[in-house]
Amino acid sequence: MEQASYPDNFKFHPWAITNHDATIRFYPRIRRDGSLSTVQYTTNPEEGSQEHAVEVPAFTTESAMSKLGHESIDLMKMNIEGAEYEVLDNLLDSRVFPKQIIVEFHHRFPTIGLDKTRQILARLRGSGYKLIAVSNSGRVLSLLRPTDAGSRQL
C-alpha cells in the first residue's frame, strides 16, 4: 500500500471514536460484487466479513479530546458506516458540542432504518443545532450550532 504525503503538522491517530473507551472490532464492508472492501469498515458485520475483522483502540470524543489536550471542537466530520448514531448520542450526553457537524447517515442499512436518523436529528435540534445543508443523496447533513447556544468546555 502506498503511503500518502501530508504536511509536517498533520497528526494521525489510529483510533476510533465511539460511545465508550475500549478496543472494538471493525469488519470490512462487502462490495456489490461480493469482494471485501480494503478501505471501508463498519462495526456491523456482514456475512463473510467476520473472519476479516481488525481491532482498534476506541475512545469517546471526550476521552480523545482529553488525550489531545483539546478544549473544544470546531468541526467534526463523520462517515463511520452506521456508528454515527452512538457517537452522536454520546457526544450530546457528554455535552461536548462541536461548532459544526458534517455527518453521513447510514439509515439505508437494513439494521438501522430511517427512524434512527429522525431520532438523532431531533436530539441535535434540541441541543441547539441547525441544519444548514443536505447533500444531493440526502444522506450527508451539515449542522451548525450557534455560539450563543452555550457549550461545555473541558
C-alpha angles and dihedrals in degrees: 000000000000118000118233122231116239135178115270092251093055112110123195121194115191093221136119124224113226142144096278140025109259145102109278135192123238123196126205115251116247112240122224089258090056096252123125119259116239094201108032119071132170139187087232108084118218125204107283096019101081097086091052097058123138125207119227133180108250133195139181115254088252093053093047090050090051092049090051096042093241122151099187143011122230098186131012117187120188134187097154104149101249100329092096093092096060092041092051092045090052092045092054093042091053090046094232104146118191111208090236132017124194111188137171109215118213100203088135088076109101092229093055114039134185096281090069090056092048091051096050092045089054089052091049092050089048089055093054102268120142124203107239104167142013125195122237089256090055091230103093113068131182118208129186128199112206114233091238090063089082126239141211118246121205 
